[in-house]
Amino acid sequence: MNARVQGPESYFPSIEKTYGKPVDHWLAIARDGLKSQPHMSVVALLKSDHGLGHGHANAIVAHAKAHKE
């Protein structure tokens, strides 16, 4: 049975298609930002400095927070 992807990961194919970079690129930026900034500040950084839409930026940051390496 195919499990449907849910949560922030459901945005990943669209993020890669829209912005032309792999999700790991965006996750690295988010993880770096989360070292010193709160969630919404990192969302704002992805939006202002990299042109991501709010939903995509929020999904990246949420995933980075949930899966700290």
PDB file of N, CA, C and O in Angstrom:
ATOM      1  N   MET A   1       0.831  -1.178   0.000  1.00  0.00           N
ATOM      2  CA  MET A   1       0.000   0.000   0.000  1.00  0.00           C
ATOM      3  C   MET A   1       0.884   1.253   0.000  1.00  0.00           C
ATOM      4  O   MET A   1       1.867   1.311   0.739  1.00  0.00           O
ATOM      5  N   ASN A   2       0.548   2.243  -0.810  1.00  0.00           N
ATOM      6  CA  ASN A   2       1.296   3.498  -0.861  1.00  0.00           C
ATOM      7  C   ASN A   2       0.806   4.437   0.227  1.00  0.00           C
ATOM      8  O   ASN A   2      -0.375   4.779   0.270  1.00  0.00           O
ATOM      9  N   ALA A   3       1.696   4.852   1.094  1.00  0.00           N
ATOM     10  CA  ALA A   3       1.348   5.830   2.124  1.00  0.00           C
ATOM     11  C   ALA A   3       1.499   7.217   1.519  1.00  0.00           C
ATOM     12  O   ALA A   3       2.500   7.527   0.873  1.00  0.00           O
ATOM     13  N   ARG A   4       0.516   8.020   1.735  1.00  0.00           N
ATOM     14  CA  ARG A   4       0.559   9.392   1.223  1.00  0.00           C
ATOM     15  C   ARG A   4       1.444  10.244   2.135  1.00  0.00           C
ATOM     16  O   ARG A   4       1.311  10.200   3.358  1.00  0.00           O
ATOM     17  N   VAL A   5       2.335  11.009   1.537  1.00  0.00           N
ATOM     18  CA  VAL A   5       3.222  11.883   2.296  1.00  0.00           C
ATOM     19  C   VAL A   5       2.394  13.034   2.854  1.00  0.00           C
ATOM     20  O   VAL A   5       1.617  13.666   2.139  1.00  0.00           O
ATOM     21  N   GLN A   6       2.577  13.289   4.143  1.00  0.00           N
ATOM     22  CA  GLN A   6       1.845  14.369   4.791  1.00  0.00           C
ATOM     23  C   GLN A   6       2.816  15.287   5.520  1.00  0.00           C
ATOM     24  O   GLN A   6       4.005  14.991   5.628  1.00  0.00           O
ATOM     25  N   GLY A   7       2.303  16.384   6.009  1.00  0.00           N
ATOM     26  CA  GLY A   7       3.118  17.324   6.759  1.00  0.00           C
ATOM     27  C   GLY A   7       4.032  18.126   5.852  1.00  0.00           C
ATOM     28  O   GLY A   7       3.796  18.232   4.649  1.00  0.00           O
ATOM     29  N   PRO A   8       5.084  18.693   6.443  1.00  0.00           N
ATOM     30  CA  PRO A   8       5.995  19.532   5.664  1.00  0.00           C
ATOM     31  C   PRO A   8       6.588  18.831   4.442  1.00  0.00           C
ATOM     32  O   PRO A   8       6.832  19.463   3.415  1.00  0.00           O
ATOM     33  N   GLU A   9       6.819  17.520   4.560  1.00  0.00           N
ATOM     34  CA  GLU A   9       7.416  16.780   3.453  1.00  0.00           C
ATOM     35  C   GLU A   9       6.558  16.797   2.193  1.00  0.00           C
ATOM     36  O   GLU A   9       7.068  16.617   1.087  1.00  0.00           O
ATOM     37  N   SER A  10       5.262  17.011   2.360  1.00  0.00           N
ATOM     38  CA  SER A  10       4.379  17.032   1.189  1.00  0.00           C
ATOM     39  C   SER A  10       4.686  18.216   0.266  1.00  0.00           C
ATOM     40  O   SER A  10       4.315  18.201  -0.908  1.00  0.00           O
ATOM     41  N   TYR A  11       5.353  19.224   0.789  1.00  0.00           N
ATOM     42  CA  TYR A  11       5.720  20.399  -0.007  1.00  0.00           C
ATOM     43  C   TYR A  11       7.023  20.200  -0.793  1.00  0.00           C
ATOM     44  O   TYR A  11       7.294  20.949  -1.731  1.00  0.00           O
ATOM     45  N   PHE A  12       7.824  19.205  -0.422  1.00  0.00           N
ATOM     46  CA  PHE A  12       9.173  19.095  -0.964  1.00  0.00           C
ATOM     47  C   PHE A  12       9.239  18.997  -2.486  1.00  0.00           C
ATOM     48  O   PHE A  12      10.064  19.689  -3.083  1.00  0.00           O
ATOM     49  N   PRO A  13       8.422  18.179  -3.147  1.00  0.00           N
ATOM     50  CA  PRO A  13       8.509  18.143  -4.621  1.00  0.00           C
ATOM     51  C   PRO A  13       8.228  19.503  -5.258  1.00  0.00           C
ATOM     52  O   PRO A  13       8.894  19.893  -6.217  1.00  0.00           O
ATOM     53  N   SER A  14       7.256  20.212  -4.729  1.00  0.00           N
ATOM     54  CA  SER A  14       6.926  21.533  -5.261  1.00  0.00           C
ATOM     55  C   SER A  14       8.048  22.535  -5.007  1.00  0.00           C
ATOM     56  O   SER A  14       8.350  23.369  -5.861  1.00  0.00           O
ATOM     57  N   ILE A  15       8.658  22.449  -3.840  1.00  0.00           N
ATOM     58  CA  ILE A  15       9.768  23.351  -3.508  1.00  0.00           C
ATOM     59  C   ILE A  15      10.922  23.132  -4.485  1.00  0.00           C
ATOM     60  O   ILE A  15      11.481  24.092  -5.015  1.00  0.00           O
ATOM     61  N   GLU A  16      11.275  21.876  -4.722  1.00  0.00           N
ATOM     62  CA  GLU A  16      12.371  21.592  -5.649  1.00  0.00           C
ATOM     63  C   GLU A  16      12.046  22.062  -7.060  1.00  0.00           C
ATOM     64  O   GLU A  16      12.902  22.627  -7.740  1.00  0.00           O
ATOM     65  N   LYS A  17      10.832  21.833  -7.495  1.00  0.00           N
ATOM     66  CA  LYS A  17      10.421  22.245  -8.844  1.00  0.00           C
ATOM     67  C   LYS A  17      10.388  23.769  -8.965  1.00  0.00           C
ATOM     68  O   LYS A  17      10.856  24.321  -9.960  1.00  0.00           O
ATOM     69  N   THR A  18       9.844  24.440  -7.974  1.00  0.00           N
ATOM     70  CA  THR A  18       9.654  25.892  -8.036  1.00  0.00           C
ATOM     71  C   THR A  18      10.966  26.661  -7.944  1.00  0.00           C
ATOM     72  O   THR A  18      11.167  27.641  -8.660  1.00  0.00           O
ATOM     73  N   TYR A  19      11.862  26.212  -7.056  1.00  0.00           N
ATOM     74  CA  TYR A  19      13.065  26.999  -6.779  1.00  0.00           C
ATOM     75  C   TYR A  19      14.341  26.410  -7.377  1.00  0.00           C
ATOM     76  O   TYR A  19      15.407  27.021  -7.290  1.00  0.00           O
ATOM     77  N   GLY A  20      14.237  25.219  -7.985  1.00  0.00           N
ATOM     78  CA  GLY A  20      15.351  24.653  -8.730  1.00  0.00           C
ATOM     79  C   GLY A  20      16.533  24.167  -7.915  1.00  0.00           C
ATOM     80  O   GLY A  20      17.617  23.962  -8.462  1.00  0.00           O
ATOM     81  N   LYS A  21      16.346  23.982  -6.635  1.00  0.00           N
ATOM     82  CA  LYS A  21      17.417  23.463  -5.777  1.00  0.00           C
ATOM     83  C   LYS A  21      16.854  22.307  -4.958  1.00  0.00           C
ATOM     84  O   LYS A  21      15.655  22.271  -4.681  1.00  0.00           O
ATOM     85  N   PRO A  22      17.707  21.366  -4.569  1.00  0.00           N
ATOM     86  CA  PRO A  22      17.218  20.245  -3.762  1.00  0.00           C
ATOM     87  C   PRO A  22      16.780  20.712  -2.369  1.00  0.00           C
ATOM     88  O   PRO A  22      17.263  21.725  -1.863  1.00  0.00           O
ATOM     89  N   VAL A  23      15.884  19.978  -1.776  1.00  0.00           N
ATOM     90  CA  VAL A  23      15.385  20.319  -0.447  1.00  0.00           C
ATOM     91  C   VAL A  23      16.526  20.388   0.558  1.00  0.00           C
ATOM     92  O   VAL A  23      16.492  21.211   1.473  1.00  0.00           O
ATOM     93  N   ASP A  24      17.529  19.543   0.406  1.00  0.00           N
ATOM     94  CA  ASP A  24      18.662  19.570   1.339  1.00  0.00           C
ATOM     95  C   ASP A  24      19.355  20.932   1.366  1.00  0.00           C
ATOM     96  O   ASP A  24      19.880  21.340   2.402  1.00  0.00           O
ATOM     97  N   HIS A  25      19.359  21.623   0.251  1.00  0.00           N
ATOM     98  CA  HIS A  25      19.926  22.977   0.198  1.00  0.00           C
ATOM     99  C   HIS A  25      19.166  23.900   1.148  1.00  0.00           C
ATOM    100  O   HIS A  25      19.771  24.616   1.946  1.00  0.00           O
ATOM    101  N   TRP A  26      17.852  23.878   1.055  1.00  0.00           N
ATOM    102  CA  TRP A  26      17.007  24.743   1.885  1.00  0.00           C
ATOM    103  C   TRP A  26      17.052  24.323   3.347  1.00  0.00           C
ATOM    104  O   TRP A  26      17.047  25.171   4.240  1.00  0.00           O
ATOM    105  N   LEU A  27      17.097  23.008   3.596  1.00  0.00           N
ATOM    106  CA  LEU A  27      17.176  22.528   4.973  1.00  0.00           C
ATOM    107  C   LEU A  27      18.479  22.964   5.639  1.00  0.00           C
ATOM    108  O   LEU A  27      18.488  23.292   6.825  1.00  0.00           O
ATOM    109  N   ALA A  28      19.565  22.969   4.895  1.00  0.00           N
ATOM    110  CA  ALA A  28      20.849  23.411   5.444  1.00  0.00           C
ATOM    111  C   ALA A  28      20.779  24.881   5.856  1.00  0.00           C
ATOM    112  O   ALA A  28      21.282  25.250   6.917  1.00  0.00           O
ATOM    113  N   ILE A  29      20.170  25.707   5.037  1.00  0.00           N
ATOM    114  CA  ILE A  29      20.013  27.121   5.369  1.00  0.00           C
ATOM    115  C   ILE A  29      19.147  27.268   6.616  1.00  0.00           C
ATOM    116  O   ILE A  29      19.463  28.056   7.507  1.00  0.00           O
ATOM    117  N   ALA A  30      18.065  26.514   6.678  1.00  0.00           N
ATOM    118  CA  ALA A  30      17.163  26.593   7.831  1.00  0.00           C
ATOM    119  C   ALA A  30      17.865  26.120   9.104  1.00  0.00           C
ATOM    120  O   ALA A  30      17.767  26.771  10.144  1.00  0.00           O
ATOM    121  N   ARG A  31      18.562  25.005   9.028  1.00  0.00           N
ATOM    122  CA  ARG A  31      19.264  24.494  10.219  1.00  0.00           C
ATOM    123  C   ARG A  31      20.296  25.501  10.722  1.00  0.00           C
ATOM    124  O   ARG A  31      20.433  25.709  11.927  1.00  0.00           O
ATOM    125  N   ASP A  32      21.011  26.115   9.801  1.00  0.00           N
ATOM    126  CA  ASP A  32      21.987  27.118  10.191  1.00  0.00           C
ATOM    127  C   ASP A  32      21.299  28.302  10.874  1.00  0.00           C
ATOM    128  O   ASP A  32      21.768  28.786  11.904  1.00  0.00           O
ATOM    129  N   GLY A  33      20.198  28.760  10.304  1.00  0.00           N
ATOM    130  CA  GLY A  33      19.472  29.876  10.893  1.00  0.00           C
ATOM    131  C   GLY A  33      18.892  29.557  12.251  1.00  0.00           C
ATOM    132  O   GLY A  33      18.859  30.413  13.136  1.00  0.00           O
ATOM    133  N   LEU A  34      18.432  28.327  12.421  1.00  0.00           N
ATOM    134  CA  LEU A  34      17.815  27.927  13.693  1.00  0.00           C
ATOM    135  C   LEU A  34      18.816  27.862  14.836  1.00  0.00           C
ATOM    136  O   LEU A  34      18.413  27.797  15.998  1.00  0.00           O
ATOM    137  N   LYS A  35      20.103  27.879  14.537  1.00  0.00           N
ATOM    138  CA  LYS A  35      21.113  27.886  15.586  1.00  0.00           C
ATOM    139  C   LYS A  35      21.057  29.163  16.411  1.00  0.00           C
ATOM    140  O   LYS A  35      21.425  29.167  17.586  1.00  0.00           O
ATOM    141  N   SER A  36      20.596  30.248  15.794  1.00  0.00           N
ATOM    142  CA  SER A  36      20.625  31.539  16.495  1.00  0.00           C
ATOM    143  C   SER A  36      19.325  32.340  16.391  1.00  0.00           C
ATOM    144  O   SER A  36      19.212  33.413  16.985  1.00  0.00           O
ATOM    145  N   GLN A  37      18.341  31.825  15.638  1.00  0.00           N
ATOM    146  CA  GLN A  37      17.120  32.595  15.420  1.00  0.00           C
ATOM    147  C   GLN A  37      15.886  31.725  15.660  1.00  0.00           C
ATOM    148  O   GLN A  37      15.935  30.506  15.494  1.00  0.00           O
ATOM    149  N   PRO A  38      14.778  32.363  16.052  1.00  0.00           N
ATOM    150  CA  PRO A  38      13.542  31.607  16.210  1.00  0.00           C
ATOM    151  C   PRO A  38      12.924  31.238  14.853  1.00  0.00           C
ATOM    152  O   PRO A  38      13.289  31.789  13.815  1.00  0.00           O
ATOM    153  N   HIS A  39      11.999  30.310  14.893  1.00  0.00           N
ATOM    154  CA  HIS A  39      11.326  29.760  13.711  1.00  0.00           C
ATOM    155  C   HIS A  39      10.913  30.835  12.706  1.00  0.00           C
ATOM    156  O   HIS A  39      11.320  30.789  11.545  1.00  0.00           O
ATOM    157  N   MET A  40      10.115  31.792  13.145  1.00  0.00           N
ATOM    158  CA  MET A  40       9.576  32.775  12.193  1.00  0.00           C
ATOM    159  C   MET A  40      10.636  33.698  11.622  1.00  0.00           C
ATOM    160  O   MET A  40      10.463  34.223  10.522  1.00  0.00           O
ATOM    161  N   SER A  41      11.727  33.909  12.340  1.00  0.00           N
ATOM    162  CA  SER A  41      12.828  34.704  11.778  1.00  0.00           C
ATOM    163  C   SER A  41      13.503  33.959  10.637  1.00  0.00           C
ATOM    164  O   SER A  41      13.912  34.566   9.647  1.00  0.00           O
ATOM    165  N   VAL A  42      13.619  32.639  10.775  1.00  0.00           N
ATOM    166  CA  VAL A  42      14.220  31.845   9.704  1.00  0.00           C
ATOM    167  C   VAL A  42      13.271  31.781   8.505  1.00  0.00           C
ATOM    168  O   VAL A  42      13.717  31.817   7.358  1.00  0.00           O
ATOM    169  N   VAL A  43      11.975  31.687   8.764  1.00  0.00           N
ATOM    170  CA  VAL A  43      10.984  31.753   7.679  1.00  0.00           C
ATOM    171  C   VAL A  43      11.136  33.073   6.937  1.00  0.00           C
ATOM    172  O   VAL A  43      11.167  33.100   5.706  1.00  0.00           O
ATOM    173  N   ALA A  44      11.230  34.164   7.685  1.00  0.00           N
ATOM    174  CA  ALA A  44      11.383  35.493   7.070  1.00  0.00           C
ATOM    175  C   ALA A  44      12.663  35.577   6.246  1.00  0.00           C
ATOM    176  O   ALA A  44      12.669  36.188   5.178  1.00  0.00           O
ATOM    177  N   LEU A  45      13.751  34.970   6.730  1.00  0.00           N
ATOM    178  CA  LEU A  45      15.017  34.959   5.999  1.00  0.00           C
ATOM    179  C   LEU A  45      14.866  34.218   4.680  1.00  0.00           C
ATOM    180  O   LEU A  45      15.311  34.708   3.642  1.00  0.00           O
ATOM    181  N   LEU A  46      14.247  33.050   4.708  1.00  0.00           N
ATOM    182  CA  LEU A  46      14.061  32.290   3.467  1.00  0.00           C
ATOM    183  C   LEU A  46      13.197  33.066   2.471  1.00  0.00           C
ATOM    184  O   LEU A  46      13.426  33.004   1.263  1.00  0.00           O
ATOM    185  N   LYS A  47      12.224  33.782   2.973  1.00  0.00           N
ATOM    186  CA  LYS A  47      11.354  34.571   2.097  1.00  0.00           C
ATOM    187  C   LYS A  47      12.094  35.775   1.518  1.00  0.00           C
ATOM    188  O   LYS A  47      12.078  35.996   0.307  1.00  0.00           O
ATOM    189  N   SER A  48      12.737  36.546   2.379  1.00  0.00           N
ATOM    190  CA  SER A  48      13.342  37.801   1.908  1.00  0.00           C
ATOM    191  C   SER A  48      14.649  37.593   1.144  1.00  0.00           C
ATOM    192  O   SER A  48      14.876  38.237   0.120  1.00  0.00           O
ATOM    193  N   ASP A  49      15.497  36.710   1.629  1.00  0.00           N
ATOM    194  CA  ASP A  49      16.815  36.540   1.013  1.00  0.00           C
ATOM    195  C   ASP A  49      16.832  35.523  -0.129  1.00  0.00           C
ATOM    196  O   ASP A  49      17.720  35.560  -0.981  1.00  0.00           O
ATOM    197  N   HIS A  50      15.843  34.608  -0.148  1.00  0.00           N
ATOM    198  CA  HIS A  50      15.887  33.525  -1.126  1.00  0.00           C
ATOM    199  C   HIS A  50      14.623  33.418  -1.978  1.00  0.00           C
ATOM    200  O   HIS A  50      14.565  32.589  -2.886  1.00  0.00           O
ATOM    201  N   GLY A  51      13.621  34.234  -1.703  1.00  0.00           N
ATOM    202  CA  GLY A  51      12.435  34.290  -2.544  1.00  0.00           C
ATOM    203  C   GLY A  51      11.425  33.166  -2.365  1.00  0.00           C
ATOM    204  O   GLY A  51      10.546  32.992  -3.209  1.00  0.00           O
ATOM    205  N   LEU A  52      11.533  32.400  -1.283  1.00  0.00           N
ATOM    206  CA  LEU A  52      10.547  31.342  -1.053  1.00  0.00           C
ATOM    207  C   LEU A  52       9.223  31.951  -0.611  1.00  0.00           C
ATOM    208  O   LEU A  52       9.191  32.998   0.035  1.00  0.00           O
ATOM    209  N   GLY A  53       8.135  31.283  -0.967  1.00  0.00           N
ATOM    210  CA  GLY A  53       6.824  31.680  -0.482  1.00  0.00           C
ATOM    211  C   GLY A  53       6.685  31.294   0.983  1.00  0.00           C
ATOM    212  O   GLY A  53       7.456  30.479   1.489  1.00  0.00           O
ATOM    213  N   HIS A  54       5.714  31.872   1.659  1.00  0.00           N
ATOM    214  CA  HIS A  54       5.552  31.640   3.095  1.00  0.00           C
ATOM    215  C   HIS A  54       5.329  30.160   3.424  1.00  0.00           C
ATOM    216  O   HIS A  54       5.985  29.625   4.317  1.00  0.00           O
ATOM    217  N   GLY A  55       4.429  29.505   2.725  1.00  0.00           N
ATOM    218  CA  GLY A  55       4.134  28.101   3.011  1.00  0.00           C
ATOM    219  C   GLY A  55       5.337  27.207   2.803  1.00  0.00           C
ATOM    220  O   GLY A  55       5.592  26.306   3.602  1.00  0.00           O
ATOM    221  N   HIS A  56       6.079  27.449   1.736  1.00  0.00           N
ATOM    222  CA  HIS A  56       7.272  26.650   1.471  1.00  0.00           C
ATOM    223  C   HIS A  56       8.349  26.904   2.525  1.00  0.00           C
ATOM    224  O   HIS A  56       8.965  25.962   3.024  1.00  0.00           O
ATOM    225  N   ALA A  57       8.573  28.157   2.859  1.00  0.00           N
ATOM    226  CA  ALA A  57       9.580  28.491   3.874  1.00  0.00           C
ATOM    227  C   ALA A  57       9.196  27.886   5.223  1.00  0.00           C
ATOM    228  O   ALA A  57      10.047  27.330   5.918  1.00  0.00           O
ATOM    229  N   ASN A  58       7.943  27.991   5.589  1.00  0.00           N
ATOM    230  CA  ASN A  58       7.488  27.448   6.865  1.00  0.00           C
ATOM    231  C   ASN A  58       7.644  25.926   6.899  1.00  0.00           C
ATOM    232  O   ASN A  58       8.034  25.370   7.925  1.00  0.00           O
ATOM    233  N   ALA A  59       7.348  25.262   5.805  1.00  0.00           N
ATOM    234  CA  ALA A  59       7.493  23.804   5.742  1.00  0.00           C
ATOM    235  C   ALA A  59       8.957  23.402   5.911  1.00  0.00           C
ATOM    236  O   ALA A  59       9.254  22.440   6.620  1.00  0.00           O
ATOM    237  N   ILE A  60       9.860  24.113   5.281  1.00  0.00           N
ATOM    238  CA  ILE A  60      11.288  23.825   5.403  1.00  0.00           C
ATOM    239  C   ILE A  60      11.742  23.984   6.850  1.00  0.00           C
ATOM    240  O   ILE A  60      12.418  23.109   7.390  1.00  0.00           O
ATOM    241  N   VAL A  61      11.374  25.093   7.474  1.00  0.00           N
ATOM    242  CA  VAL A  61      11.808  25.351   8.850  1.00  0.00           C
ATOM    243  C   VAL A  61      11.173  24.347   9.817  1.00  0.00           C
ATOM    244  O   VAL A  61      11.841  23.855  10.726  1.00  0.00           O
ATOM    245  N   ALA A  62       9.910  24.048   9.628  1.00  0.00           N
ATOM    246  CA  ALA A  62       9.246  23.069  10.499  1.00  0.00           C
ATOM    247  C   ALA A  62       9.929  21.711  10.407  1.00  0.00           C
ATOM    248  O   ALA A  62      10.150  21.056  11.426  1.00  0.00           O
ATOM    249  N   HIS A  63      10.264  21.288   9.202  1.00  0.00           N
ATOM    250  CA  HIS A  63      10.940  20.007   9.029  1.00  0.00           C
ATOM    251  C   HIS A  63      12.332  20.047   9.667  1.00  0.00           C
ATOM    252  O   HIS A  63      12.734  19.092  10.332  1.00  0.00           O
ATOM    253  N   ALA A  64      13.060  21.134   9.472  1.00  0.00           N
ATOM    254  CA  ALA A  64      14.399  21.254  10.045  1.00  0.00           C
ATOM    255  C   ALA A  64      14.335  21.188  11.566  1.00  0.00           C
ATOM    256  O   ALA A  64      15.186  20.555  12.192  1.00  0.00           O
ATOM    257  N   LYS A  65      13.349  21.827  12.162  1.00  0.00           N
ATOM    258  CA  LYS A  65      13.212  21.794  13.619  1.00  0.00           C
ATOM    259  C   LYS A  65      12.865  20.397  14.104  1.00  0.00           C
ATOM    260  O   LYS A  65      13.383  19.952  15.128  1.00  0.00           O
ATOM    261  N   ALA A  66      12.009  19.711  13.395  1.00  0.00           N
ATOM    262  CA  ALA A  66      11.547  18.387  13.810  1.00  0.00           C
ATOM    263  C   ALA A  66      12.602  17.306  13.614  1.00  0.00           C
ATOM    264  O   ALA A  66      12.567  16.273  14.282  1.00  0.00           O
ATOM    265  N   HIS A  67      13.537  17.539  12.702  1.00  0.00           N
ATOM    266  CA  HIS A  67      14.548  16.527  12.367  1.00  0.00           C
ATOM    267  C   HIS A  67      15.955  17.085  12.538  1.00  0.00           C
ATOM    268  O   HIS A  67      16.759  17.075  11.606  1.00  0.00           O
ATOM    269  N   LYS A  68      16.233  17.561  13.720  1.00  0.00           N
ATOM    270  CA  LYS A  68      17.575  18.093  13.981  1.00  0.00           C
ATOM    271  C   LYS A  68      18.599  16.983  13.880  1.00  0.00           C
ATOM    272  O   LYS A  68      18.403  15.881  14.393  1.00  0.00           O
ATOM    273  N   GLU A  69      19.696  17.297  13.208  1.00  0.00           N
ATOM    274  CA  GLU A  69      20.758  16.287  13.026  1.00  0.00           C
ATOM    275  C   GLU A  69      21.943  16.614  13.876  1.00  0.00           C
ATOM    276  O   GLU A  69      22.934  15.884  13.860  1.00  0.00           O
TER     277      GLU A  69
END
